[in-house]
């Protein structure tokens, strides 16, 4: 089980707790899992996913660090994550970042003049 926490992510295996550090030890605000089991993370000023390293430990991989720095103010806090058809939507109050990990593509839907408080994805 995974829990969003003010200092990262907590992992519980039924017996032991483990802390997974996130970029700058920021608070994690949202978690979601895709159909292949990858866990996505949204936090204060960062978003990314968890990946198993060579020794079998889950480590945080930042996606926000791969974005043009002029867009970083767009991502103050990622409040909601939605996974739909292997597309991941990271919602902030200023817009939405869409990530298609298995195609290595992304899109930004900027609406910085308004606050986006909720997101819902409907099937076409």
C-alpha angles and dihedrals in degrees: 000000000000127000130192110233139179089250101041130285129333118212120198121190096185093271110033137040123219129187118224111201119225127200111297089356088274125172114270113225104176142022133188137169127218128216092270093054099256112147117220123205132206121188148147104316095339144074135179142115143270120258130183112243127213093278094049100259123133112241131183117252114196119225093175090064089063093059125097105271091232087068096050094093084062089070108055095142129357103216101171137031122193125184116201125165091340091307116119122209118200110196124205126168089255099050148305132284114206117201126190101190100182091052093038091231133129142182134198122215103197119198100154093152091066135040117248106208102171140020130200126177117210124197114245 
